[in-house]
């Protein structure tokens, strides 16, 4: 995708550990008087350009169906996200009565993008948006969920992140922001590289989903890293064998015309709507 960068927004966005967290500040042309009309302009306003992804990163996304972007968030940002999630988990009793029946091996917090501006970065970071544009073309936010794998739990069956028939195009993609180190011991995500091109789901094969796959790779990376997954990639969490939670935030995006997991418009309150830029609202589609 070739991205139009308006001359009035010719600014450089830093990447890596020193990247600024809040990119939702209204830029001069992104105002209530000059609405953002398109995906291209919205991505440019949020710091995405043709060079945001390297050629090697694009190749990994295409060949392997996933890509690791190390150390995207700095330590203070990770700590703020971690602290706020612990507060919400306590408020919602995510470790007790709030446990989700479909995922008893983890404490989950849904819709975190509506629960504080500290979470803006996990659905608007330029690297993330560039990867989604690479896979999806025109897209919108589907859901943002925090998941903390419980100690000595968290193993999942291999699965896809798409719930309908498999097609030629990529209808949805997931991403994982690592808030703790993801290692074999903590139950890092396992993936089967290249499986996004197989056009079939893991549960179509006997004994495959929960067992170790011969081609699987454990994706180990440090806190602050980002992993982006093609929607058809075979993947799952593995068992957290430590005595501490393994925490991550999962931001899912879908093609713009596709159904999405959560109705972002229905969840958007006035305070958040007023704070977000037009470009962010376009990505949110709300």
C-alpha positions in Angstrom: 0.0 0.0 0.0 1.3 3.4 -0.9 0.5 5.9 1.8 -0.3 9.6 1.2 1.5 11.8 3.6 0.0 15.3 3.7 2.7 18.0 3.6 1.2 19.6 6.6 1.9 16.4 8.6 5.5 15.9 7.4 6.8 14.7 10.7 9.0 11.9 11.7 7.7 9.3 14.1 10.3 7.4 16.2 10.1 3.7 16.5 11.6 1.4 19.1 12.1 1.7 22.8 12.1 5.5 22.7 8.9 5.9 20.7 6.4 8.4 22.0 3.3 6.7 23.4 0.5 9.1 22.6 0.0 9.6 18.9 -3.7 10.6 19.2 -3.0 14.3 19.6 -4.9 16.3 17.0 -2.5 17.3 14.2 -3.2 20.6 12.5 -5.1 19.1 9.6 -6.7 16.4 11.7 -9.4 18.5 13.2 -13.1 18.8 13.5 -13.0 21.3 10.6 -10.9 19.0 8.4 -12.1 15.4 8.8 -9.9 12.5 7.7 -11.7 11.0 4.7 -9.7 7.8 4.1 -7.6 5.0 5.4 -4.5 6.4 3.7 -4.8 9.8 5.4 -5.7 8.2 8.7 -2.6 6.0 8.6 -0.4 8.9 7.7 -1.8 11.1 10.5 -1.0 8.3 12.9 2.6 8.1 11.8 2.5 5.2 9.2 4.6 5.7 6.1 6.0 3.5 3.3 9.1 2.9 5.4 7.4 2.0 8.7 7.8 -1.7 7.8 11.1 -2.9 6.5 11.4 -5.2 3.5 12.5 -8.0 5.9 9.5 -7.5 8.1 7.1 -7.6 5.1 8.8 -10.8 3.9 8.4 -12.5 7.3 4.7 -11.5 7.4 4.2 -13.0 4.0 6.3 -16.1 4.3 5.8 -17.1 8.0 2.4 -15.6 8.7 3.7 -13.7 11.7 6.5 -11.2 12.7 8.1 -10.3 16.0 8.9 -6.6 16.5 11.2 -6.5 19.5 11.2 -3.8 22.2 8.6 -1.5 20.7 7.4 -0.2 24.1 9.8 1.2 26.6 9.8 0.0 30.2 7.8 2.9 31.7 5.0 2.3 29.2 5.0 -1.4 29.9 4.8 -0.7 33.7 1.9 1.7 33.2 0.0 -0.9 31.2 0.8 -3.6 33.7 -0.3 -1.5 36.6 -3.6 -0.4 35.1 -4.5 -3.9 34.1 -3.9 -5.1 37.6 -6.3 -2.4 38.8 -9.0 -3.5 36.3 -8.5 -7.1 37.1 -9.2 -6.4 40.8 -12.2 -4.2 39.9 -13.7 -6.8 37.7 -12.6 -9.8 39.8 -10.9 -11.3 36.7 -9.1 -13.9 38.8 -12.3 -15.0 40.6 -16.0 -14.5 39.7 -15.0 -12.7 36.6 -13.2 -15.7 35.1 -14.4 -16.3 31.5 -15.8 -19.8 31.1 -14.4 -20.2 27.6 -10.9 -19.5 28.9 -10.6 -20.7 32.5 -6.8 -20.9 32.3 -6.4 -17.1 32.2 -7.7 -13.9 33.6 -9.2 -11.7 30.9 -10.1 -8.1 30.6 -12.3 -7.2 27.5 -12.5 -3.9 25.7 -9.4 -2.4 27.4 -9.2 0.3 24.6 -12.3 1.8 26.3 -10.8 1.7 29.8 -8.1 4.4 29.8 -5.9 6.4 27.4 -2.9 4.3 28.6 -4.2 1.6 26.2 -4.3 3.9 23.1 -0.8 2.7 22.0 -1.9 -0.9 21.8 -4.2 -0.2 18.9 -2.7 2.9 17.2 1.1 2.2 17.2 2.5 2.8 13.6 4.2 -0.6 13.4 1.0 -2.4 14.3 -1.1 -0.4 11.9 1.4 -0.8 9.1 1.3 -4.6 9.6 -2.5 -4.6 9.5 -2.6 -2.5 6.4 -0.1 -5.0 4.8 -2.4 -7.9 5.5 -5.8 -6.5 5.4 -5.8 -3.4 3.2 -8.8 -1.3 4.4 -9.4 -2.4 8.0 -10.9 -1.4 11.4 -10.4 -2.4 15.0 -12.3 -5.5 16.0 -11.4 -6.0 19.7 -8.7 -5.4 22.3 -8.4 -8.0 25.1 -5.9 -8.4 27.9 -5.1 -12.0 28.8 -3.0 -13.2 31.8 -2.2 -16.9 31.7 -2.5 -18.3 35.2 0.5 -20.0 36.8 0.6 -23.6 35.8 -2.2 -23.1 33.3 -2.8 -21.4 29.9 -2.2 -24.2 27.4 -4.6 -23.9 24.4 -5.4 -25.9 21.4 -4.0 -24.7 18.1 -6.5 -22.5 16.4 -7.1 -19.7 13.8 -8.2 -16.2 14.6 -11.1 -16.3 12.2 -14.4 -17.9 12.9 -15.9 -18.3 9.4 -15.0 -20.1 6.2 -11.4 -19.8 5.0 -11.1 -17.7 1.9 -8.2 -16.5 -0.4 -7.9 -13.1 1.3 -7.0 -12.4 4.9 -10.2 -11.3 6.7 -8.7 -10.6 10.2 -5.4 -10.5 12.1 -4.4 -10.7 15.7 -1.5 -9.1 17.5 0.0 -9.6 20.9 1.7 -6.9 23.1 4.0 -8.7 25.6 3.8 -7.1 29.0 5.9 -9.8 30.6 8.8 -11.8 29.0 7.3 -14.6 26.9 9.5 -17.6 27.3 9.1 -21.4 27.2 8.7 -21.4 30.9 6.1 -18.6 31.0 4.0 -20.3 28.3 4.9 -18.2 25.2 2.7 -18.4 22.1 3.5 -21.3 19.8 3.0 -20.9 16.0 3.3 -23.1 13.0 5.1 -20.9 10.4 3.6 -20.9 6.9 0.3 -22.6 8.1 -1.6 -19.5 7.1 -1.2 -20.7 3.5 -2.6 -24.2 4.1 -6.3 -23.0 3.9 -7.4 -25.4 6.6 -8.0 -25.3 10.3 -6.1 -27.3 12.9 -9.2 -29.0 14.2 -9.7 -30.6 10.8 -6.7 -32.9 11.6 -6.9 -35.7 14.2 -5.1 -35.1 17.5 -3.4 -31.9 16.2 -4.9 -29.0 18.2 -3.6 -29.7 21.7 -0.5 -31.8 20.9 2.8 -30.4 20.0 3.1 -29.8 16.2 6.3 -31.1 14.5 6.8 -27.7 12.8 5.8 -25.4 15.7 8.0 -22.6 17.0 7.8 -21.1 20.5 7.8 -17.3 20.0 10.1 -16.0 22.8 10.5 -12.2 23.2 10.9 -9.7 25.9 8.3 -7.4 27.6 7.5 -4.5 25.3 7.7 -6.5 22.1 4.9 -6.9 19.6 3.9 -10.0 17.6 1.5 -9.8 14.6 -0.3 -12.9 13.4 -2.1 -13.6 10.1 -5.7 -14.6 10.9 -5.2 -18.1 9.4 -1.9 -18.8 11.2 -2.1 -21.9 13.5 -1.1 -20.8 17.0 -2.0 -21.0 20.6 -0.8 -20.2 24.1 1.2 -22.8 26.0 1.4 -23.7 29.7 2.8 -21.1 32.1 5.0 -23.3 34.3 6.0 -20.5 36.6 4.4 -19.1 39.7 3.6 -15.7 38.1 1.0 -14.6 35.5 2.1 -14.2 31.9 0.3 -11.1 30.7 -0.3 -9.8 27.2 -2.8 -7.5 25.3 -4.3 -8.8 22.1 -5.5 -6.3 19.5 -7.6 -7.8 16.7 -8.4 -6.1 13.4 -10.6 -7.1 10.5 -11.2 -6.0 7.0 -13.4 -3.0 7.0 -16.4 -4.6 5.5 -16.2 -7.8 7.7 -18.1 -8.4 10.9 -16.0 -7.8 14.0 -15.9 -9.3 17.4 -17.0 -6.3 19.4 -19.2 -3.3 18.4 -16.8 -0.4 19.0 -19.5 2.2 18.3 -21.8 0.8 21.0 -18.9 0.8 23.5 -17.6 4.3 22.7 -18.5 6.9 25.4 -18.5 10.7 25.0 -15.2 11.2 26.9 -13.3 8.8 24.7 -14.9 10.0 21.5 -13.9 13.6 22.3 -10.3 12.7 23.2 -9.6 10.6 20.0 -8.4 12.2 16.8 -10.4 11.8 13.6 -7.7 9.4 12.4 -8.1 7.2 15.4 -11.8 7.3 15.1 -11.5 6.1 11.5 -9.4 3.1 12.7 -12.0 2.5 15.4 -14.8 2.9 12.9 -16.9 4.5 15.6 
